[in-house]
Amino acid sequence: SSGINAEYGGAISGEAAESLSVACQCLTESLGVDVNNDAQSTTLKVDRPLQTIFDAAYPAPVIPKQVSKDEEARAVSLKDEGNELMKQNKYEEAIEKYSAAIEITPNPIFYCNRAAAFSKVQRHVGTVFGLQLRFPSFFEGE
């Protein structure tokens, strides 16, 4: 997580940095991406920061569902349980935990983690469908 924090100039720290670090690790493992491979890095490099791409795709602000602190804590706990299950290669169980967290609050990190778990079990349709439900404008043609 310190690498994520350093990469973003200290703007991300604590639990958010840890969550992003785990999500990045899950995605790189499930997609077979090696960030130390210069050829892959060159091929996969984007010309704009992810936030710029996201802002262009979703110009209207996403209004999060109002949840209590207890509900938010429960969702984070479910996400953490899913992360632990991913480390144990228990992908189907991780999918259940991430899905339960999403039911409480649609945090984009939960969707990314679930997408990584779907990919690990070759359920790519589930990956795309879940992301399409959360981010429909990303999948619309221009």
C-alpha positions as CSV (number, residue, x, y, z in Angstrom):
1,S,0.0,0.0,0.0
2,S,2.9,2.4,0.5
3,G,3.7,2.1,-3.3
4,I,0.1,3.1,-4.1
5,N,0.4,6.0,-1.7
6,A,3.7,7.1,-3.2
7,E,2.4,6.7,-6.7
8,Y,-0.4,9.2,-6.0
9,G,1.7,11.7,-4.1
10,G,0.4,10.7,-0.7
11,A,-3.3,11.4,-1.6
12,I,-4.3,7.8,-0.9
13,S,-3.4,6.2,2.5
14,G,-4.6,3.8,5.1
15,E,-7.4,1.4,4.3
16,A,-8.0,2.9,0.8
17,A,-4.4,2.4,-0.2
18,E,-4.5,-1.2,1.1
19,S,-7.7,-1.9,-0.7
20,L,-6.3,-0.5,-4.0
21,S,-3.1,-2.5,-3.5
22,V,-5.1,-5.7,-3.1
23,A,-7.3,-4.9,-6.1
24,C,-4.2,-4.2,-8.2
25,Q,-2.6,-7.4,-7.1
26,C,-5.8,-9.5,-7.8
27,L,-6.2,-7.9,-11.3
28,T,-2.6,-8.3,-12.3
29,E,-2.6,-12.0,-11.2
30,S,-5.9,-12.8,-12.8
31,L,-5.1,-11.0,-16.1
32,G,-1.5,-12.3,-16.2
33,V,0.0,-8.8,-16.2
34,D,3.6,-8.3,-15.0
35,V,4.1,-4.6,-14.2
36,N,7.9,-5.2,-14.3
37,N,7.7,-6.4,-17.9
38,D,8.7,-3.4,-20.1
39,A,7.0,-4.7,-23.2
40,Q,3.7,-5.2,-21.4
41,S,4.0,-1.8,-19.7
42,T,4.5,-0.1,-23.1
43,T,1.6,-2.0,-24.7
44,L,-0.8,-1.4,-21.8
45,K,0.2,2.2,-21.0
46,V,-2.6,4.8,-21.3
47,D,-2.1,8.4,-22.3
48,R,-4.2,9.9,-19.5
49,P,-4.6,9.3,-15.8
50,L,-7.4,6.9,-14.8
51,Q,-9.3,9.7,-13.0
52,T,-9.4,11.7,-16.3
53,I,-10.7,8.6,-18.2
54,F,-13.3,7.9,-15.5
55,D,-14.4,11.6,-15.4
56,A,-14.9,11.6,-19.2
57,A,-16.9,8.3,-19.1
58,Y,-19.0,9.4,-16.2
59,P,-19.6,13.2,-16.3
60,A,-22.5,13.1,-13.9
61,P,-21.6,12.5,-10.3
62,V,-22.4,9.1,-8.8
63,I,-24.6,9.7,-5.8
64,P,-23.8,7.0,-3.3
65,K,-26.5,5.2,-1.4
66,Q,-26.6,6.5,2.1
67,V,-25.5,3.9,4.5
68,S,-24.8,4.0,8.3
69,K,-21.4,3.7,9.7
70,D,-22.3,0.3,10.9
71,E,-23.4,-0.8,7.4
72,E,-20.2,0.7,5.9
73,A,-18.1,-1.2,8.5
74,R,-20.0,-4.4,7.6
75,A,-19.4,-3.9,3.9
76,V,-15.6,-3.3,4.5
77,S,-15.5,-6.3,6.7
78,L,-17.1,-8.4,3.9
79,K,-14.6,-7.0,1.4
80,D,-11.7,-7.8,3.8
81,E,-13.0,-11.4,4.1
82,G,-13.2,-11.6,0.3
83,N,-9.6,-10.4,0.1
84,E,-8.5,-13.1,2.5
85,L,-10.4,-15.8,0.5
86,M,-8.7,-14.6,-2.7
87,K,-5.3,-15.1,-1.0
88,Q,-6.4,-18.7,-0.2
89,N,-7.6,-19.2,-3.8
90,K,-11.2,-19.6,-2.6
91,Y,-12.6,-17.5,-5.5
92,E,-16.2,-18.6,-5.4
93,E,-16.4,-17.7,-1.7
94,A,-14.7,-14.4,-2.4
95,I,-17.3,-13.6,-5.0
96,E,-20.0,-14.2,-2.5
97,K,-18.3,-11.8,0.0
98,Y,-17.8,-9.1,-2.5
99,S,-21.4,-9.4,-3.8
100,A,-22.7,-9.1,-0.2
101,A,-20.5,-6.0,0.3
102,I,-21.9,-4.5,-3.0
103,E,-25.5,-5.1,-1.8
104,I,-24.7,-2.9,1.2
105,T,-22.9,-0.1,-0.7
106,P,-21.9,-0.1,-4.4
107,N,-18.2,0.8,-3.7
108,P,-16.2,0.6,-7.0
109,I,-13.4,-1.2,-5.2
110,F,-15.8,-4.0,-4.3
111,Y,-16.8,-4.3,-8.0
112,C,-13.1,-4.5,-9.1
113,N,-12.3,-7.1,-6.5
114,R,-15.3,-9.2,-7.5
115,A,-14.3,-8.8,-11.2
116,A,-10.9,-10.2,-10.3
117,A,-12.5,-13.1,-8.5
118,F,-14.8,-13.8,-11.5
119,S,-11.8,-13.7,-13.8
120,K,-9.9,-16.2,-11.6
121,V,-12.7,-18.8,-12.1
122,Q,-13.0,-18.0,-15.8
123,R,-16.5,-16.4,-15.4
124,H,-15.7,-13.5,-17.7
125,V,-19.4,-12.9,-18.5
126,G,-19.9,-12.3,-14.8
127,T,-17.1,-9.8,-14.7
128,V,-18.4,-7.8,-17.6
129,F,-22.0,-8.0,-16.6
130,G,-21.3,-6.8,-13.1
131,L,-19.3,-3.9,-14.3
132,Q,-21.8,-3.1,-17.0
133,L,-24.6,-2.9,-14.4
134,R,-22.6,-0.5,-12.2
135,F,-21.0,1.5,-15.0
136,P,-23.4,1.3,-18.0
137,S,-22.2,4.4,-19.9
138,F,-18.7,2.8,-20.2
139,F,-20.2,0.1,-22.3
140,E,-22.4,2.3,-24.6
141,G,-21.2,3.1,-28.1
142,E,-20.5,6.6,-29.1
